[in-house]
Amino acid sequence: MGAVVSCVQAVLRTIGNALMAVVHAIGAIIMAIVNGIVALFDIIISCLTCGKGGSRRRGMKTRTSHHTSRV
């Protein structure tokens, strides 16, 4: 009897994992669409303001550092 319960638990766990994977995929698709719309509006605003508005990243200097791992 314990084997049947274990098998049912495994099946339900697998179904739950599959449903969560679908939910995560839908969330990722929605995030990609929203990010695309935001980027489009950023481009439109940048064009309308001759590049003076929109993204603030252009004027900032960024520092890049390279980290090496000890192996």
C-alpha positions as CSV (number, residue, x, y, z in Angstrom):
1,M,0.0,0.0,0.0
2,G,2.9,2.4,0.7
3,A,4.2,1.9,-2.8
4,V,0.9,3.1,-4.3
5,V,0.9,6.2,-2.1
6,S,4.5,6.9,-3.0
7,C,3.7,6.5,-6.7
8,V,0.7,8.8,-6.5
9,Q,2.8,11.4,-4.6
10,A,5.4,11.3,-7.4
11,V,2.8,11.7,-10.1
12,L,1.2,14.7,-8.3
13,R,4.6,16.2,-7.7
14,T,5.5,15.8,-11.4
15,I,2.2,17.4,-12.5
16,G,2.9,20.3,-10.1
17,N,6.4,20.8,-11.4
18,A,5.1,20.8,-15.0
19,L,2.4,23.4,-14.1
20,M,5.0,25.6,-12.4
21,A,7.2,25.4,-15.4
22,V,4.3,26.6,-17.6
23,V,3.6,29.5,-15.2
24,H,7.3,30.5,-15.2
25,A,7.4,30.4,-19.0
26,I,4.3,32.6,-19.3
27,G,5.9,35.0,-16.8
28,A,9.1,35.1,-18.9
29,I,7.2,35.8,-22.1
30,I,5.2,38.6,-20.4
31,M,8.4,40.1,-19.0
32,A,10.0,40.0,-22.5
33,I,7.0,41.8,-24.1
34,V,7.0,44.5,-21.4
35,N,10.8,45.0,-21.7
36,G,10.4,45.3,-25.5
37,I,7.6,47.9,-25.1
38,V,9.7,49.9,-22.6
39,A,12.7,49.8,-25.0
40,L,10.4,51.0,-27.8
41,F,9.2,54.0,-25.8
42,D,12.7,54.8,-24.7
43,I,13.7,55.0,-28.4
44,I,10.7,57.1,-29.3
45,I,11.4,59.5,-26.4
46,S,15.0,59.7,-27.3
47,C,14.2,60.6,-30.9
48,L,11.7,63.2,-29.9
49,T,14.1,64.9,-27.4
50,C,17.1,64.6,-29.7
51,G,18.8,62.1,-27.3
52,K,18.6,64.4,-24.3
53,G,15.9,62.4,-22.5
54,G,15.3,58.7,-22.0
55,S,18.0,56.5,-20.8
56,R,20.4,58.0,-18.3
57,R,23.0,55.3,-18.9
58,R,24.7,57.1,-21.8
59,G,26.3,59.8,-19.8
60,M,27.5,57.7,-16.9
61,K,30.9,56.2,-16.9
62,T,30.9,52.6,-16.0
63,R,33.8,50.7,-14.5
64,T,34.4,47.2,-15.5
65,S,36.5,45.0,-13.4
66,H,37.7,41.5,-14.2
67,H,37.8,39.0,-11.5
68,T,39.8,35.8,-11.9
69,S,38.9,32.8,-9.9
70,R,41.6,30.8,-8.1
71,V,41.5,27.3,-9.4
